[in-house]
Amino acid sequence: MEKFLADENKALFDQIKGDLSQFRPSIESVREAYEVLEIGEFNNEVWTELRDAGPAQIIAKYRHALDEELASTGVKHSVLKRVALNGTEEAVENLLSALHAAQRFAPRKSVNRDIYLDLSYVSIIDGKIAISDDDAELIKDEYCRVYIEDEEQFKMYSILIKARELYKNLAAMNQQYKYQWRTGFGFGVLDTFIGKRDSAEPTISGQAVANTAKFGALHRKQ
């Protein structure tokens, strides 16, 4: 069967996306350190290379540009060359320091989630620090969406759908007779899977769907 989307946690995605503001200062420091080198625009290609491959090629390009500029002046004496290049290695160290700080940075922990934005999803788009549409989709697929992918999962998901309809009927009766649910009568189990009590439109929780998918995968291994 073709997989289909069973649940999407939009609130979690908004929280992950919100982590971007915490990354901005450290990435801006990388931008500033790079621009001191004066070897080109700090764009997404440069940022991706620094982030994923490291600074070696960027630093080599910087030193090559310095050598070419120095050669164009006609200075050949080693002492004069050292004087001319004074401070250039400090610019390299500043870039390394800023990059390492950005790579080590992690968003502040929250009590209501354990998934946070990763630096690998941050891009430079039109000069701005942002999350691309493609990376947003990757984040949603990786952390916020649950798919039903095989017949075993679909069977279990269908049972949850039926349980939701049963719950809606029970909730309607509750409203009609003003009866307060008691977990002792067994309705607490439905609450665990279907969500808020007395809701007119209860929804299957993402955790329940995720557990369904995991159980289906476990069943296949057995």
Z-matrix of the N, CA and C atoms (Angstrom, degrees):
N
C 1 1.453
C 2 1.535 1 110.09
N 3 1.309 2 115.70 1 154.47
C 4 1.460 3 120.60 2 178.11
C 5 1.526 4 109.20 3 -81.66
N 6 1.315 5 116.71 4 132.94
C 7 1.463 6 119.19 5 -177.46
C 8 1.526 7 110.24 6 -66.09
N 9 1.336 8 114.81 7 152.00
C 10 1.461 9 118.75 8 176.35
C 11 1.522 10 109.43 9 -140.01
N 12 1.319 11 114.86 10 156.02
C 13 1.458 12 121.53 11 -177.74
C 14 1.517 13 109.54 12 -76.02
N 15 1.337 14 116.43 13 123.36
C 16 1.459 15 120.92 14 -179.35
C 17 1.521 16 112.26 15 -103.57
N 18 1.313 17 116.60 16 -27.00
C 19 1.467 18 119.38 17 -178.13
C 20 1.523 19 109.58 18 -157.74
N 21 1.335 20 116.48 19 143.12
C 22 1.460 21 121.62 20 174.88
C 23 1.524 22 108.90 21 -137.67
N 24 1.320 23 115.60 22 121.87
C 25 1.463 24 121.45 23 -179.07
C 26 1.525 25 108.82 24 -89.27
N 27 1.320 26 116.28 25 88.69
C 28 1.463 27 120.99 26 -176.49
C 29 1.527 28 111.53 27 -69.55
N 30 1.323 29 116.70 28 -32.49
C 31 1.470 30 119.99 29 179.12
C 32 1.524 31 110.36 30 -64.31
N 33 1.334 32 116.58 31 -41.05
C 34 1.464 33 119.83 32 178.81
C 35 1.524 34 110.46 33 -63.90
N 36 1.335 35 117.31 34 -41.72
C 37 1.456 36 119.45 35 178.67
C 38 1.524 37 111.20 36 -60.77
N 39 1.324 38 116.95 37 -42.74
C 40 1.467 39 120.20 38 178.90
C 41 1.529 40 110.83 39 -61.67
N 42 1.326 41 117.02 40 -36.94
C 43 1.464 42 120.25 41 178.57
C 44 1.524 43 111.04 42 -68.21
N 45 1.332 44 116.53 43 -43.62
C 46 1.467 45 120.37 44 178.52
C 47 1.524 46 109.83 45 -62.64
N 48 1.326 47 116.43 46 -45.67
C 49 1.468 48 120.87 47 178.60
C 50 1.528 49 110.73 48 -60.56
N 51 1.329 50 116.17 49 -35.29
C 52 1.457 51 121.07 50 179.91
C 53 1.521 52 113.65 51 -65.48
N 54 1.338 53 116.66 52 -20.02
C 55 1.475 54 120.11 53 178.09
C 56 1.522 55 111.76 54 -65.93
N 57 1.329 56 117.15 55 -18.76
C 58 1.460 57 120.75 56 -175.55
C 59 1.524 58 112.21 57 -56.55
N 60 1.311 59 117.17 58 -37.33
C 61 1.469 60 120.29 59 -178.37
C 62 1.520 61 111.59 60 -61.02
N 63 1.341 62 116.89 61 -29.48
C 64 1.467 63 119.77 62 179.35
C 65 1.527 64 111.79 63 -74.45
N 66 1.325 65 116.95 64 -26.96
C 67 1.465 66 120.97 65 179.67
C 68 1.527 67 112.39 66 -78.14
N 69 1.329 68 117.15 67 -24.81
C 70 1.458 69 120.33 68 -170.20
C 71 1.533 70 114.17 69 -56.27
N 72 1.340 71 120.38 70 -46.78
C 73 1.472 72 118.68 71 -177.20
C 74 1.524 73 113.81 72 -58.28
N 75 1.333 74 117.68 73 -42.46
C 76 1.463 75 119.85 74 -178.29
C 77 1.523 76 111.36 75 -69.70
N 78 1.333 77 117.18 76 -35.87
C 79 1.470 78 119.79 77 178.55
C 80 1.524 79 110.27 78 -72.55
N 81 1.321 80 117.34 79 -35.33
C 82 1.460 81 120.00 80 175.20
C 83 1.526 82 111.02 81 -62.27
N 84 1.313 83 116.99 82 -34.74
C 85 1.471 84 120.54 83 176.75
C 86 1.522 85 110.83 84 -64.81
N 87 1.347 86 116.46 85 -37.95
C 88 1.459 87 120.26 86 176.11
C 89 1.528 88 109.82 87 -64.55
N 90 1.323 89 116.12 88 -43.45
C 91 1.462 90 120.41 89 178.78
C 92 1.537 91 110.54 90 -58.32
N 93 1.322 92 116.31 91 -48.78
C 94 1.463 93 120.83 92 -177.90
C 95 1.531 94 111.17 93 -61.81
N 96 1.327 95 116.79 94 -42.64
C 97 1.463 96 120.55 95 -179.72
C 98 1.529 97 110.73 96 -65.80
N 99 1.328 98 116.60 97 -38.09
C 100 1.466 99 120.43 98 179.39
C 101 1.528 100 110.75 99 -67.91
N 102 1.307 101 117.06 100 -43.37
C 103 1.461 102 120.06 101 -176.55
C 104 1.522 103 112.60 102 -64.51
N 105 1.338 104 117.03 103 -25.17
C 106 1.473 105 120.61 104 175.39
C 107 1.529 106 110.53 105 -62.61
N 108 1.327 107 117.53 106 -28.95
C 109 1.465 108 121.38 107 -179.11
C 110 1.527 109 112.17 108 -68.82
N 111 1.334 110 116.51 109 -24.34
C 112 1.471 111 122.05 110 178.59
C 113 1.534 112 112.96 111 56.50
N 114 1.321 113 114.46 112 48.84
C 115 1.468 114 119.00 113 178.67
C 116 1.525 115 111.54 114 -121.45
N 117 1.312 116 117.07 115 19.83
C 118 1.454 117 119.71 116 177.38
C 119 1.510 118 112.94 117 134.83
N 120 1.313 119 113.72 118 176.62
C 121 1.464 120 121.27 119 -178.76
C 122 1.523 121 111.20 120 -74.38
N 123 1.324 122 115.39 121 142.77
C 124 1.459 123 120.72 122 174.24
C 125 1.530 124 107.59 123 -84.01
N 126 1.328 125 115.95 124 91.50
C 127 1.463 126 121.29 125 -179.05
C 128 1.532 127 110.23 126 -112.69
N 129 1.316 128 116.26 127 -173.45
C 130 1.466 129 118.96 128 -175.97
C 131 1.525 130 112.28 129 -67.59
N 132 1.333 131 116.98 130 -31.86
C 133 1.467 132 119.90 131 177.87
C 134 1.525 133 110.69 132 -63.20
N 135 1.325 134 116.32 133 -44.64
C 136 1.466 135 120.90 134 178.39
C 137 1.517 136 110.39 135 -65.34
N 138 1.337 137 116.00 136 -46.40
C 139 1.461 138 120.27 137 -179.06
C 140 1.525 139 111.74 138 -61.16
N 141 1.327 140 116.51 139 -43.73
C 142 1.459 141 120.29 140 -179.72
C 143 1.528 142 111.09 141 -63.38
N 144 1.331 143 116.41 142 -40.01
C 145 1.467 144 119.58 143 178.46
C 146 1.528 145 110.90 144 -64.75
N 147 1.317 146 116.79 145 -45.09
C 148 1.463 147 120.11 146 178.62
C 149 1.525 148 111.05 147 -61.73
N 150 1.306 149 115.61 148 -45.28
C 151 1.472 150 121.04 149 -176.20
C 152 1.517 151 112.51 150 -68.54
N 153 1.332 152 117.13 151 -44.62
C 154 1.466 153 120.92 152 -170.72
C 155 1.530 154 113.87 153 -96.43
N 156 1.339 155 117.14 154 -37.07
C 157 1.464 156 120.30 155 -175.77
C 158 1.525 157 112.73 156 -103.55
N 159 1.329 158 116.11 157 -15.21
C 160 1.450 159 118.81 158 -178.05
C 161 1.521 160 111.49 159 95.05
N 162 1.330 161 117.55 160 175.53
C 163 1.467 162 121.36 161 -171.66
C 164 1.523 163 115.30 162 -90.05
N 165 1.325 164 119.05 163 0.25
C 166 1.472 165 121.03 164 -170.69
C 167 1.530 166 112.24 165 -55.69
N 168 1.333 167 117.23 166 -49.56
C 169 1.466 168 120.38 167 -177.34
C 170 1.529 169 111.62 168 -67.16
N 171 1.309 170 116.47 169 -37.90
C 172 1.465 171 121.10 170 178.85
C 173 1.525 172 110.08 171 -63.97
N 174 1.329 173 116.33 172 -43.97
C 175 1.469 174 120.55 173 -179.88
C 176 1.526 175 110.26 174 -66.50
N 177 1.335 176 116.68 175 -40.33
C 178 1.469 177 120.00 176 177.82
C 179 1.522 178 110.31 177 -61.47
N 180 1.315 179 116.98 178 -41.22
C 181 1.467 180 121.58 179 178.41
C 182 1.530 181 110.36 180 -62.77
N 183 1.324 182 116.43 181 -41.28
C 184 1.462 183 121.49 182 179.20
C 185 1.524 184 111.30 183 -62.75
N 186 1.337 185 116.10 184 -46.50
C 187 1.466 186 119.80 185 -178.54
C 188 1.533 187 110.87 186 -67.78
N 189 1.303 188 117.09 187 -35.39
C 190 1.457 189 119.97 188 177.28
C 191 1.530 190 110.43 189 -65.02
N 192 1.333 191 116.19 190 -40.94
C 193 1.464 192 120.39 191 178.51
C 194 1.526 193 110.75 192 -63.67
N 195 1.331 194 116.95 193 -38.44
C 196 1.462 195 120.81 194 177.58
C 197 1.528 196 110.71 195 -64.34
N 198 1.333 197 116.27 196 -44.82
C 199 1.470 198 120.34 197 -179.58
C 200 1.530 199 110.77 198 -61.26
N 201 1.325 200 116.13 199 -42.90
C 202 1.466 201 119.49 200 -179.95
C 203 1.531 202 111.23 201 -64.88
N 204 1.319 203 115.70 202 -41.60
C 205 1.467 204 119.11 203 -179.66
C 206 1.518 205 111.04 204 -66.47
N 207 1.346 206 115.31 205 -39.59
C 208 1.465 207 119.15 206 179.19
C 209 1.522 208 110.45 207 -67.13
N 210 1.318 209 116.94 208 -40.35
C 211 1.461 210 120.71 209 179.58
C 212 1.529 211 111.16 210 -63.15
N 213 1.324 212 115.64 211 -33.75
C 214 1.465 213 118.98 212 -179.20
C 215 1.534 214 112.50 213 -68.49
N 216 1.341 215 116.60 214 -19.49
C 217 1.475 216 120.13 215 179.46
C 218 1.525 217 111.76 216 -82.76
N 219 1.334 218 115.63 217 -17.54
C 220 1.456 219 119.35 218 -179.39
C 221 1.508 220 114.09 219 85.66
N 222 1.329 221 118.46 220 4.47
C 223 1.465 222 121.70 221 178.50
C 224 1.520 223 109.49 222 -72.00
N 225 1.324 224 117.03 223 126.06
C 226 1.458 225 121.29 224 -179.45
C 227 1.525 226 112.88 225 -121.69
N 228 1.296 227 117.74 226 -22.98
C 229 1.462 228 121.18 227 -177.51
C 230 1.531 229 109.13 228 -67.49
N 231 1.354 230 115.75 229 131.32
C 232 1.461 231 120.74 230 -175.31
C 233 1.520 232 112.66 231 -60.83
N 234 1.323 233 117.42 232 -38.22
C 235 1.468 234 120.37 233 -179.28
C 236 1.525 235 109.66 234 -65.85
N 237 1.317 236 115.96 235 -44.05
C 238 1.465 237 120.20 236 179.13
C 239 1.528 238 110.79 237 -64.57
N 240 1.332 239 116.27 238 -35.11
C 241 1.466 240 119.63 239 177.81
C 242 1.532 241 110.64 240 -64.20
N 243 1.345 242 115.71 241 -42.49
C 244 1.464 243 119.40 242 179.82
C 245 1.528 244 110.67 243 -63.56
N 246 1.320 245 115.63 244 -38.62
C 247 1.464 246 119.79 245 177.95
C 248 1.524 247 110.29 246 -64.37
N 249 1.326 248 115.93 247 -43.24
C 250 1.463 249 120.76 248 -178.82
C 251 1.523 250 111.90 249 -65.07
N 252 1.336 251 115.87 250 -33.87
C 253 1.466 252 120.35 251 -177.55
C 254 1.522 253 113.49 252 -91.19
N 255 1.324 254 116.10 253 2.50
C 256 1.457 255 120.62 254 -178.92
C 257 1.540 256 110.62 255 -59.48
N 258 1.330 257 115.77 256 127.33
C 259 1.466 258 121.28 257 179.26
C 260 1.512 259 114.52 258 94.16
N 261 1.318 260 116.01 259 -13.20
C 262 1.470 261 117.71 260 -177.58
C 263 1.529 262 111.83 261 -69.77
N 264 1.323 263 117.44 262 -34.32
C 265 1.465 264 119.63 263 178.91
C 266 1.525 265 111.22 264 -71.76
N 267 1.307 266 116.96 265 -25.88
C 268 1.465 267 120.00 266 175.64
C 269 1.532 268 110.24 267 -63.66
N 270 1.331 269 115.90 268 -37.15
C 271 1.463 270 120.00 269 177.58
C 272 1.525 271 110.80 270 -63.79
N 273 1.332 272 116.24 271 -38.13
C 274 1.469 273 120.49 272 176.80
C 275 1.522 274 110.84 273 -64.45
N 276 1.328 275 116.43 274 -45.39
C 277 1.467 276 120.71 275 179.93
C 278 1.521 277 111.23 276 -62.36
N 279 1.316 278 116.41 277 -37.75
C 280 1.471 279 119.66 278 178.83
C 281 1.525 280 111.01 279 -64.61
N 282 1.331 281 116.23 280 -39.08
C 283 1.461 282 119.68 281 177.67
C 284 1.525 283 110.83 282 -65.43
N 285 1.310 284 116.19 283 -45.75
C 286 1.466 285 120.44 284 179.05
C 287 1.526 286 110.93 285 -59.22
N 288 1.324 287 116.33 286 -44.70
C 289 1.465 288 121.08 287 -178.83
C 290 1.524 289 111.08 288 -63.26
N 291 1.329 290 116.78 289 -44.85
C 292 1.461 291 120.75 290 -179.23
C 293 1.526 292 110.92 291 -65.36
N 294 1.333 293 116.76 292 -40.97
C 295 1.455 294 120.67 293 -179.75
C 296 1.522 295 111.28 294 -65.34
N 297 1.324 296 116.93 295 -44.20
C 298 1.464 297 120.15 296 179.29
C 299 1.524 298 110.96 297 -62.89
N 300 1.320 299 117.47 298 -38.35
C 301 1.465 300 121.04 299 178.40
C 302 1.531 301 110.69 300 -64.02
N 303 1.334 302 116.47 301 -41.31
C 304 1.471 303 120.28 302 178.74
C 305 1.522 304 111.06 303 -65.97
N 306 1.321 305 117.09 304 -39.50
C 307 1.466 306 120.74 305 -179.15
C 308 1.525 307 112.25 306 -70.46
N 309 1.319 308 117.07 307 -29.13
C 310 1.467 309 120.73 308 179.97
C 311 1.523 310 112.52 309 -85.16
N 312 1.324 311 117.25 310 -15.74
C 313 1.457 312 120.00 311 -174.05
C 314 1.529 313 111.80 312 -65.60
N 315 1.324 314 115.45 313 141.88
C 316 1.462 315 121.52 314 175.06
C 317 1.525 316 108.22 315 -138.18
N 318 1.327 317 118.12 316 139.86
C 319 1.469 318 121.10 317 179.51
C 320 1.524 319 111.53 318 -61.67
N 321 1.305 320 115.47 319 156.85
C 322 1.461 321 120.73 320 177.43
C 323 1.523 322 110.04 321 -61.50
N 324 1.317 323 115.89 322 140.46
C 325 1.458 324 120.78 323 -179.26
C 326 1.526 325 110.54 324 -73.44
N 327 1.325 326 114.58 325 148.67
C 328 1.454 327 121.62 326 179.03
C 329 1.523 328 109.53 327 -123.11
N 330 1.320 329 116.22 328 149.44
C 331 1.468 330 119.63 329 -177.91
C 332 1.522 331 112.12 330 -77.21
N 333 1.330 332 117.28 331 -17.20
C 334 1.471 333 118.94 332 -173.88
C 335 1.516 334 114.15 333 -105.50
N 336 1.335 335 118.19 334 11.00
C 337 1.470 336 119.77 335 175.07
C 338 1.527 337 109.54 336 -160.33
N 339 1.339 338 114.93 337 160.84
C 340 1.461 339 120.09 338 177.86
C 341 1.523 340 111.60 339 -127.44
N 342 1.335 341 117.29 340 14.70
C 343 1.463 342 122.88 341 178.30
C 344 1.521 343 108.35 342 -119.95
N 345 1.344 344 115.80 343 130.29
C 346 1.461 345 121.22 344 -175.57
C 347 1.534 346 109.46 345 -133.52
N 348 1.318 347 115.08 346 162.49
C 349 1.453 348 120.54 347 178.77
C 350 1.523 349 110.46 348 -63.51
N 351 1.326 350 115.35 349 138.24
C 352 1.466 351 121.66 350 176.79
C 353 1.524 352 108.98 351 -105.05
N 354 1.327 353 115.52 352 147.79
C 355 1.459 354 121.10 353 -177.73
C 356 1.526 355 112.37 354 -57.91
N 357 1.320 356 116.85 355 -27.60
C 358 1.463 357 120.74 356 -177.59
C 359 1.525 358 112.82 357 -65.14
N 360 1.341 359 117.43 358 -16.68
C 361 1.456 360 120.99 359 179.75
C 362 1.535 361 112.78 360 -95.51
N 363 1.320 362 117.51 361 4.41
C 364 1.463 363 121.30 362 -177.12
C 365 1.525 364 109.88 363 -98.59
N 366 1.318 365 116.17 364 132.02
C 367 1.461 366 122.13 365 -178.64
C 368 1.521 367 110.67 366 -126.74
N 369 1.321 368 114.83 367 170.01
C 370 1.458 369 121.99 368 170.82
C 371 1.528 370 106.58 369 -109.88
N 372 1.329 371 116.82 370 112.57
C 373 1.456 372 121.92 371 -176.33
C 374 1.529 373 108.85 372 -120.61
N 375 1.325 374 116.23 373 116.88
C 376 1.468 375 121.04 374 -176.44
C 377 1.521 376 111.55 375 53.02
N 378 1.330 377 114.95 376 39.26
C 379 1.453 378 120.66 377 177.44
C 380 1.513 379 114.99 378 82.29
N 381 1.335 380 117.05 379 -3.08
C 382 1.463 381 120.41 380 -177.42
C 383 1.532 382 111.01 381 -108.73
N 384 1.322 383 114.63 382 146.82
C 385 1.465 384 120.90 383 176.66
C 386 1.526 385 107.52 384 -77.23
N 387 1.324 386 116.79 385 120.05
C 388 1.462 387 119.96 386 -171.73
C 389 1.520 388 111.07 387 -154.64
N 390 1.332 389 115.25 388 175.46
C 391 1.462 390 123.42 389 172.99
C 392 1.528 391 106.76 390 -110.28
N 393 1.313 392 117.45 391 121.37
C 394 1.460 393 120.35 392 -178.53
C 395 1.526 394 110.44 393 -69.69
N 396 1.320 395 115.81 394 161.16
C 397 1.466 396 120.17 395 177.98
C 398 1.532 397 110.89 396 -60.64
N 399 1.321 398 116.82 397 -39.41
C 400 1.469 399 120.37 398 179.66
C 401 1.529 400 110.80 399 -64.02
N 402 1.332 401 115.87 400 -43.38
C 403 1.466 402 119.03 401 179.61
C 404 1.528 403 111.04 402 -68.87
N 405 1.321 404 117.26 403 -33.10
C 406 1.463 405 120.00 404 176.29
C 407 1.524 406 110.31 405 -60.92
N 408 1.335 407 116.21 406 -41.39
C 409 1.463 408 120.38 407 178.09
C 410 1.530 409 111.05 408 -65.88
N 411 1.328 410 116.35 409 -38.54
C 412 1.469 411 119.92 410 177.63
C 413 1.521 412 110.90 411 -62.98
N 414 1.324 413 116.53 412 -42.14
C 415 1.472 414 120.80 413 178.55
C 416 1.525 415 110.05 414 -62.27
N 417 1.319 416 116.73 415 -45.63
C 418 1.468 417 120.27 416 -179.61
C 419 1.526 418 110.97 417 -61.19
N 420 1.340 419 116.36 418 -45.51
C 421 1.463 420 119.83 419 -178.73
C 422 1.526 421 112.15 420 -66.39
N 423 1.329 422 115.48 421 -36.75
C 424 1.470 423 119.94 422 -176.05
C 425 1.526 424 112.50 423 -77.02
N 426 1.338 425 117.23 424 -38.08
C 427 1.463 426 119.68 425 -168.79
C 428 1.526 427 114.87 426 -122.83
N 429 1.320 428 118.58 427 -22.71
C 430 1.465 429 119.72 428 -167.84
C 431 1.525 430 114.40 429 -115.19
N 432 1.311 431 118.06 430 -11.61
C 433 1.452 432 120.86 431 -176.64
C 434 1.528 433 111.24 432 -114.69
N 435 1.319 434 114.32 433 146.72
C 436 1.467 435 120.84 434 173.61
C 437 1.520 436 107.53 435 -123.09
N 438 1.318 437 115.74 436 126.48
C 439 1.460 438 121.13 437 -179.41
C 440 1.528 439 110.45 438 -110.08
N 441 1.308 440 115.14 439 143.47
C 442 1.460 441 121.07 440 169.41
C 443 1.528 442 106.09 441 -93.51
N 444 1.344 443 115.90 442 122.96
C 445 1.459 444 119.62 443 -168.92
C 446 1.522 445 115.20 444 -119.37
N 447 1.349 446 118.29 445 -9.79
C 448 1.462 447 117.80 446 179.22
C 449 1.531 448 109.91 447 -148.34
N 450 1.313 449 115.55 448 174.94
C 451 1.461 450 121.49 449 -174.24
C 452 1.523 451 112.29 450 -64.26
N 453 1.328 452 117.23 451 -38.00
C 454 1.463 453 120.59 452 -178.26
C 455 1.525 454 110.48 453 -64.38
N 456 1.332 455 116.27 454 -44.32
C 457 1.461 456 120.00 455 177.06
C 458 1.525 457 110.43 456 -64.53
N 459 1.334 458 116.57 457 -39.28
C 460 1.460 459 120.07 458 -178.39
C 461 1.532 460 110.75 459 -63.75
N 462 1.333 461 117.82 460 -38.51
C 463 1.461 462 120.95 461 178.18
C 464 1.526 463 110.80 462 -60.86
N 465 1.332 464 115.24 463 -45.54
C 466 1.461 465 118.99 464 -179.33
C 467 1.524 466 111.12 465 -67.88
N 468 1.328 467 116.14 466 -37.92
C 469 1.460 468 120.25 467 178.22
C 470 1.523 469 110.24 468 -63.94
N 471 1.315 470 117.06 469 -39.68
C 472 1.462 471 121.29 470 179.39
C 473 1.520 472 110.93 471 -62.35
N 474 1.334 473 116.09 472 -37.17
C 475 1.473 474 120.11 473 177.26
C 476 1.523 475 110.23 474 -63.25
N 477 1.344 476 116.29 475 -40.59
C 478 1.459 477 119.44 476 178.01
C 479 1.528 478 111.43 477 -64.46
N 480 1.329 479 116.97 478 -37.49
C 481 1.459 480 120.51 479 177.39
C 482 1.533 481 109.85 480 -61.39
N 483 1.318 482 116.67 481 -44.69
C 484 1.459 483 120.66 482 178.55
C 485 1.527 484 110.81 483 -64.07
N 486 1.349 485 116.20 484 -38.45
C 487 1.462 486 119.80 485 178.19
C 488 1.524 487 110.94 486 -63.53
N 489 1.340 488 115.78 487 -36.19
C 490 1.460 489 119.23 488 177.86
C 491 1.527 490 110.69 489 -63.47
N 492 1.336 491 116.84 490 -43.07
C 493 1.460 492 120.00 491 179.52
C 494 1.527 493 110.69 492 -64.04
N 495 1.332 494 116.28 493 -39.48
C 496 1.459 495 120.14 494 177.33
C 497 1.516 496 110.21 495 -62.10
N 498 1.316 497 115.71 496 -43.42
C 499 1.463 498 120.34 497 -179.50
C 500 1.536 499 110.05 498 -62.00
N 501 1.337 500 116.87 499 -42.36
C 502 1.457 501 120.26 500 -179.83
C 503 1.528 502 110.44 501 -60.31
N 504 1.331 503 116.64 502 -39.39
C 505 1.456 504 120.20 503 177.92
C 506 1.521 505 111.66 504 -65.91
N 507 1.345 506 115.15 505 -41.70
C 508 1.459 507 119.06 506 178.44
C 509 1.523 508 110.92 507 -65.76
N 510 1.337 509 116.24 508 -39.86
C 511 1.452 510 120.05 509 179.51
C 512 1.524 511 111.07 510 -64.56
N 513 1.331 512 116.06 511 -37.09
C 514 1.465 513 119.96 512 177.71
C 515 1.522 514 110.79 513 -63.91
N 516 1.337 515 116.26 514 -40.33
C 517 1.456 516 119.86 515 176.68
C 518 1.520 517 110.57 516 -64.98
N 519 1.314 518 115.51 517 -37.71
C 520 1.466 519 120.27 518 179.46
C 521 1.529 520 110.20 519 -60.73
N 522 1.347 521 115.60 520 -43.61
C 523 1.452 522 119.61 521 178.95
C 524 1.530 523 111.47 522 -66.12
N 525 1.313 524 114.81 523 -35.70
C 526 1.465 525 119.23 524 -177.82
C 527 1.521 526 111.73 525 -67.67
N 528 1.354 527 115.24 526 -41.85
C 529 1.460 528 119.02 527 -174.88
C 530 1.529 529 113.03 528 -103.84
N 531 1.348 530 115.94 529 4.76
C 532 1.461 531 120.84 530 179.31
C 533 1.529 532 111.67 531 52.70
N 534 1.319 533 114.64 532 39.08
C 535 1.466 534 120.34 533 -178.14
C 536 1.517 535 109.79 534 -92.55
N 537 1.319 536 118.38 535 133.24
C 538 1.459 537 122.58 536 179.03
C 539 1.523 538 109.63 537 -88.55
N 540 1.343 539 115.93 538 124.53
C 541 1.459 540 119.97 539 179.89
C 542 1.533 541 110.87 540 -63.07
N 543 1.295 542 115.22 541 146.72
C 544 1.454 543 121.64 542 174.55
C 545 1.519 544 107.77 543 -130.51
N 546 1.341 545 115.41 544 130.08
C 547 1.467 546 117.70 545 -178.38
C 548 1.515 547 111.11 546 -61.46
N 549 1.325 548 117.36 547 -22.14
C 550 1.465 549 120.73 548 179.43
C 551 1.518 550 112.63 549 -63.68
N 552 1.336 551 117.04 550 -22.30
C 553 1.460 552 120.32 551 178.15
C 554 1.515 553 112.27 552 -85.34
N 555 1.347 554 116.78 553 -1.48
C 556 1.454 555 119.38 554 176.39
C 557 1.502 556 115.02 555 97.91
N 558 1.345 557 118.82 556 -2.98
C 559 1.451 558 120.46 557 -178.09
C 560 1.527 559 112.32 558 -79.76
N 561 1.323 560 118.09 559 -13.25
C 562 1.461 561 121.45 560 178.41
C 563 1.522 562 111.88 561 -61.93
N 564 1.324 563 116.98 562 -30.29
C 565 1.465 564 120.35 563 178.56
C 566 1.524 565 110.41 564 -63.45
N 567 1.330 566 116.31 565 -41.00
C 568 1.456 567 119.39 566 177.44
C 569 1.521 568 111.14 567 -63.76
N 570 1.334 569 116.17 568 -37.61
C 571 1.464 570 119.48 569 178.59
C 572 1.516 571 111.17 570 -60.31
N 573 1.318 572 115.89 571 -37.88
C 574 1.462 573 119.87 572 -178.97
C 575 1.518 574 111.39 573 -60.09
N 576 1.328 575 116.22 574 -40.07
C 577 1.463 576 119.90 575 -176.98
C 578 1.522 577 113.16 576 -89.00
N 579 1.313 578 117.76 577 -31.53
C 580 1.456 579 118.49 578 -166.26
C 581 1.518 580 113.32 579 -110.24
N 582 1.299 581 119.67 580 -13.23
C 583 1.455 582 119.20 581 170.90
C 584 1.502 583 114.81 582 109.42
N 585 1.325 584 116.74 583 -145.43
C 586 1.452 585 124.15 584 -169.11
C 587 1.524 586 112.33 585 -61.20
N 588 1.349 587 114.74 586 133.99
C 589 1.450 588 119.31 587 178.06
C 590 1.523 589 111.51 588 -67.04
N 591 1.332 590 114.29 589 150.48
C 592 1.453 591 122.23 590 175.72
C 593 1.517 592 113.11 591 61.27
N 594 1.327 593 117.39 592 14.70
C 595 1.460 594 119.71 593 179.05
C 596 1.521 595 110.08 594 -72.63
N 597 1.311 596 116.05 595 134.67
C 598 1.462 597 119.34 596 178.49
C 599 1.515 598 111.38 597 -69.47
N 600 1.335 599 116.31 598 -30.03
C 601 1.464 600 121.51 599 179.37
C 602 1.519 601 109.77 600 -128.47
N 603 1.330 602 117.95 601 71.48
C 604 1.470 603 119.69 602 -179.53
C 605 1.515 604 110.77 603 -64.80
N 606 1.315 605 116.53 604 149.31
C 607 1.464 606 121.38 605 178.86
C 608 1.509 607 109.92 606 -122.99
N 609 1.304 608 116.23 607 151.28
C 610 1.456 609 120.78 608 176.29
C 611 1.517 610 108.07 609 -73.29
N 612 1.307 611 116.44 610 127.06
C 613 1.461 612 119.54 611 -176.71
C 614 1.524 613 111.39 612 -67.89
N 615 1.345 614 115.38 613 149.45
C 616 1.457 615 120.21 614 178.14
C 617 1.512 616 111.65 615 -59.72
N 618 1.351 617 116.42 616 -35.53
C 619 1.458 618 119.67 617 -179.57
C 620 1.515 619 110.82 618 -64.89
N 621 1.321 620 116.18 619 -38.59
C 622 1.463 621 119.09 620 178.74
C 623 1.520 622 111.09 621 -64.11
N 624 1.337 623 116.23 622 -42.41
C 625 1.466 624 120.10 623 178.80
C 626 1.516 625 110.44 624 -65.31
N 627 1.343 626 115.66 625 -41.97
C 628 1.463 627 119.45 626 178.72
C 629 1.519 628 110.77 627 -61.31
N 630 1.330 629 116.53 628 -40.95
C 631 1.458 630 120.03 629 178.66
C 632 1.527 631 110.45 630 -64.44
N 633 1.327 632 115.61 631 -35.74
C 634 1.465 633 119.74 632 176.76
C 635 1.522 634 110.42 633 -61.03
N 636 1.336 635 116.54 634 -46.15
C 637 1.464 636 120.69 635 -179.68
C 638 1.518 637 111.12 636 -62.83
N 639 1.343 638 115.37 637 -42.77
C 640 1.467 639 119.20 638 -179.63
C 641 1.521 640 111.20 639 -64.77
N 642 1.344 641 116.16 640 -41.02
C 643 1.455 642 119.64 641 -179.59
C 644 1.518 643 110.52 642 -64.00
N 645 1.338 644 116.35 643 -38.96
C 646 1.458 645 119.61 644 178.67
C 647 1.508 646 111.67 645 -62.74
N 648 1.340 647 116.36 646 -40.26
C 649 1.451 648 120.16 647 178.52
C 650 1.514 649 111.04 648 -66.12
N 651 1.341 650 117.22 649 -38.92
C 652 1.460 651 121.82 650 178.18
C 653 1.512 652 110.62 651 -65.41
N 654 1.332 653 115.94 652 -40.66
C 655 1.461 654 120.55 653 -179.64
C 656 1.530 655 110.30 654 -61.78
N 657 1.322 656 117.04 655 -39.97
C 658 1.463 657 119.53 656 -179.58
C 659 1.527 658 111.74 657 -64.80
N 660 1.343 659 116.89 658 -36.73
C 661 1.477 660 120.31 659 179.79
C 662 1.507 661 111.31 660 -65.41
N 663 1.354 662 115.55 661 -33.85
C 664 1.454 663 118.77 662 -179.98
C 665 1.529 664 110.38 663 -76.25
